[in-house]
Amino acid sequence: MAVLETPQQRRPAGTPAPRTRIAVLDGLRLVAALMVVAYHFIAYDRGTVLPWGAGAERVFPWLSLPASYGWLGVQLFFLISGFVICLSAWGRTPGEFLRSRVIRLYPAYWAAALLTFAVLSLWPVVREPVGVSDLLVNLTMLQEPLGVRPVDAVYWTLWVEARFYLLFAIVVWRGLTPRSATLFGYGWLVAAAVATQADVPALDVIVMPRHAPYFVAGIALFLVHRGGGHVTLWALCGAAFLMAQHDVAGQVVHVSRDVLGRPLPVAPALLLLAAIFAIMALVATGRADRIRWRWLTVAGTLTYPLYLVHEYAGWTLIAALHPHLPRYATLAIVVAVVTAAAWLLHRYVERPAAQLLRRHLTRPLPR
């Protein structure tokens, strides 16, 4: 969910790298967002009120099974995040790094939270809106650790991303180099393994054993992209994959039992995870550099706001349209509407608000 940038040439360790967008990563972010959208619009069955009025298998008998694996788009997001955050932190101070994350995340998030709250307040057909007090807590992005109901369920990933930023800020503070980033990756995987068995809630919150392998793999692949392949980096990426596949197998069981209420084969999820890692490895080794379609950059800017606004607002629109239109026409209209809303949010809220925040957050505090 970060700005996609990459060095165009190799530089000595510890020196800032020039930053340009990687078009193929923008495209992969769009793919990840569309996977999550498909999962929520076509496969998702949890809740007392179903936006389609029936289970997904009945409404989309051919699409519901492949869409049932769309939650893996979140894992792809995390992997890309590890790559991009390591890149964007290079050559920056901890303050510059954290300011860039605030500027990148909060403007679109505030607008999306207020929009979703307004939609659910006016048309509470699929979910009841949160209270005003809970809404105000949501604007801090700290609703999950404070035990407050989120405005939209997809916001749980933002707390995961925020913890990753804080962990990585320690590396930036200590001095970000290929060696320090590699040691951090290995240390994080070991800590994740220990936390899994320690049964200490606070340690689990900090280390995030379920999500750590994806961020670590992204960091390792960025280091490959920046300085060339090395057995230590490929071993780190391989270890992260082995831990991730175990997590994904467990997630299939959880989704089957607790979310969809129908069995899902594990093999397709593992194959999709392997494909995600393989594609990111192609990006890291420069084999996807030829893909520079300009529209991918535009698509990449829409990914974050699309992710933020699609779920509850999209379900509300589905519930309003599907009694009057064919299901595929309804699906196409709803996807078009949430995409247009994402573009409007990016163009008229995110960009100007980011400029305003950048201007004020870079000013020094009074002595």
N, C-alpha and C positions, 0 to 999 in steps of 0.2 A: 504493500500500500504506500510505498514511498516513491519519490521521483526516481526514474530509472536513468542511471548515469553510468558511464564506464570510461576508463582510461583508454586512449587510442594507441598508446605506445608504452613500452615497459620503462619503468623508472626505478632508481635506486630505492631501497627500503627507507621509509621514514619521510619521503618527500611527497608533497601533494600531487595527486594525479588529476589531469584535466578531466572534466566531466561532460559527457555527451550522452544522449539517450540511446538505449539499445532497443531498437524497434521490435525485435522478436520477443523481448521480455514484456513490452507493452502488449503484444498480441497474446502472450501466455497469461498475463493478468486478466485480459478480457475473457479468455477461455475459462479461467478459474471462476470468474464472476458468473459467467453463463452456466457453468456446471452447478453452482449454488442456486441460481435462479431456477434452473430446471428441476433441481431436487425439491425446492419449496413449492413450485407451481404444479408439478406433474406427479411427484412421488410421495410427498409428505402427507401423512394421514393422522398425525397426532392432534388431539384436541377434541373438545366436545362439539365444536362447530366446524364443519368442513366447508371451505369456500365453494367447492363444486357441488356440494349437497350429497356426495357419495364418495366412496373410497376411490383411490387413484387407480386401482386395478380395473375397476368398472368404467371409469371415465376415459382412461388412456391405456387400454389393454396391451398395446404394442410398445408404448414409450415408458411405461411406469418402471419396468425392470432396469433398463439402462440408466434412467434418471435417478433410480434409487442409489446409485453410486456417486451422485453429484456432490455429496458432502466432502469428497476427496479434493474438491476445489479449494477448500480451506487449507488442506495440507500443502497444496501447490502454492497458495498465497504465502504460507509461512516459509517455504523453501526459497521463494523469490525474495522474501523480506530479508532473510539472512544474507543473501547475495548483495542486495541493494543497500542495506544498512551498513554493511562493512565497507562498501564502496563510498557511500555518502559521508561516512565518518572520517575517511582518509584525509589527513592534513588539516583536520579541524580540532579546535579545542573542545573540551567537554561542554562548555557553555554554548558554543556555536552549534555543536551537534544536537543538544537538547532543544535549543531554540528552533532549529530546522524541523524537528519532529513536531513541536507544538504548532508551528505555522502550517505544517503539512496536514495535520490530523484534525485540529479543532474547528476551523471555520465550516467545513462541509458537515462535520458531525453535529455541530450546533443547529445548523439549518435543517438537517435531516431529522433530528430528534423533534424539533418544533413542528416540522411538517407532519411527521407520523402522529404526534400527539394531537394535532389539529384534525387529521383525518379520522382518527379513532374517536375523538370527542364528538365530531359531527355525525359519524356513521359507525356506531359501535356494534357492527353486525358479526364480526369474526373475533374481536377481542375488546375487552373493556379497557379504556385508557388508564394510565397510571394517574395518581393524584398529583396535584400541583407541587406538593412538597417533594414527591418522588421525582417529578420532572426536573426540578431544580437540582437535586442531587445528581441526576443523570447528566446534567450539563458539565459536571466536573469529570466525567468519564470514570468515576470511582464507585459506581453503583454496585458492582459485583462484590468488591471486598467489604463494602458497608452493608451488604445484605439487602439492598433496595431493589425492587422490581425494575427491570429495564424497560425503557420505552418500546424497544424492539428487541426480540430475542437474539438477533444476529450480533448485537453489540458485545457479546461475551468475548469475541476474538480480539476486541480492542484492548481489553485488560491483559490478554496474553501478550499482545504486541508491546504494550507499555512496559511490562515487566522485562521483556527482552531488551528494550531500549535502555532501561536502567542498568541491567546487567552489563550490557555492552559499553555503556558510558564509563564503567569502571576501567575497562580495557583502554578506552580512549584517554582517560585521565592518567593511567599508568604509562601510556605511550603505545600507540597503535602501530605495530610492525607485523610483517608476515609471521615472525616467530611468536610474538605475543598473541596474535589472533589464533594461530595453530594450537598453542598451549591452552588457550582459553577453550577452544573447541574440545580438545581431549579431556580437559578438566571438567567441563560441563557434562559430557557424556558419562564420566565416572560418577559425578555427583548425582546425575539422574538415576543411575543404577542403584546407588546407595539409598537415595530418597525413596525409591520404589519399595524397599524392604524395611526402611526405618520406621514407617508409620508415624511420622512427625508432621502434623498438618502445616506448621509454619515452614518447614523445610520444603515440603511439596509445593507450597505457594511460590517460594523463591526459585526453586530449581526447575519446576514444571517438567517432570520426567516424561510426560506424554508428548509434549511439544518440542522439547529440546532437540531431538534428532533432526528435525526439519530445518531449524535455524542453523544448527551446526553444519549440516550438509551445504546449505547456502553459503555460509562463510567459507568453507573449504573450496567450493566451486568458484567463488570469486577470487580466491587466492590463486587457483589454477589459471583463471582468466588473466589475472594481473601479471603473474610471474612465470607461467608455464607449469606443466604438470610435474609433480614430484611424488614419489612413492608414499611419503608421509601424508600428503594431502589426500591422495586417492584412498589410502587406508582409513583416514578419518571419515571420508565420505562413505566408504564401504561399511564401516562400523555403524554410522548413522543410519544407513539403509537397513541393515540387519535389525537394528532396534525399532525402526519405523515400521517394518513389515509385521513385527509382532504386535505393535500398537494397532495397526490397521486390521489385523485379524480379529483382535478383541473388539474393535469398533464395529465390525460387521455383525458380530453377535449382539452388541448393544443396540444397534439400529434395527436389526431384525426383531428383537424381542420387545424393546421399549418404545420404539418410534413408529415403525411401519406395521408391526403386528403380523408380519409374514416372513417366511424364511428367505434369506439371501445367500447365494453361494459365495464362499470366501475367495475362490480362485480369480474371478474377474477383478476384485478389488486389488489383489496382489499384483496382477498383471498391469493394471492401470497405474499403481504406485511405481512399478519398475519402469513403465513408459515415462512417467513424470521425471524420475531421476535420470533416465537416459537422455531425454530431451534437454534437461538442464545441463547435462555433461556436454552435449553438443554445443550449447551456448558457451559454456566455459572454455571449450577448446577452440572457439572461433569458427566452428563449422557452420554456424547460422548467421554469420556477419553479412552475408549477401542479402539477407531479407531486410530491406529498408523501405518498405512501402510506407508512404507518408500517412496513410489513413490509420496505421497501427498506433502512431503517436497520439492521434486524436482519440482513438479508442481507449488508449491507456489512461488518458486524463479523465475518462468517464467511469472507469472501473470502480474507484472508491465510492463516489456518490451513488452509483448504481447499486453497489452492495448495501449501502446504508439505507436506501429508501425502498427497496423492492419488496420486502417480505409482507409486513402487515398492510401497507398501502396497496400492494398488489393483490393480496387476498381480498381486501375490501372491494376493489374494483371487479375482481372475478365474481364475487357474490352478487354484485349489482348487475353484471352483464350476462352471466351464463343462463339465466332463465329465459333470455330473449334472443340469444345468438347461438349458433353452433359452437361446440367446444373449441375447435381449432381456430375459428375466427376470434373467439373470446381470448384465447391464449395469445394470438398474434397482436391483438389490440393492446392487451395489458402489458406485454413485453415492450411494445412501441411506446406506450405511455410512460412507463417507469424509466425507459431509456431517455426519452425526451425530458422528463423531470430531472434526471441526472445531469443532462447537458445544461439545462437552465440553472441548476444549482451550481454547477462548476463555473459557468460563464458569468453569472450575475451575483453570486455570493462568494464562492470559494476564492476565485482569483482576486477580486477587489479586497476582500477581507484579509487574504494572505499578504497583499501589499501593505495594507494598513498595519497589520501585526509586525511585519518585517521592519517597517519604519520605526515603530515604537519599541519593540523588544531589543533592537540593536543599540538603543540609546543607553549609555551607562547610568547606573543608579547614582543618585546624589551622595556625595561623601558626607 
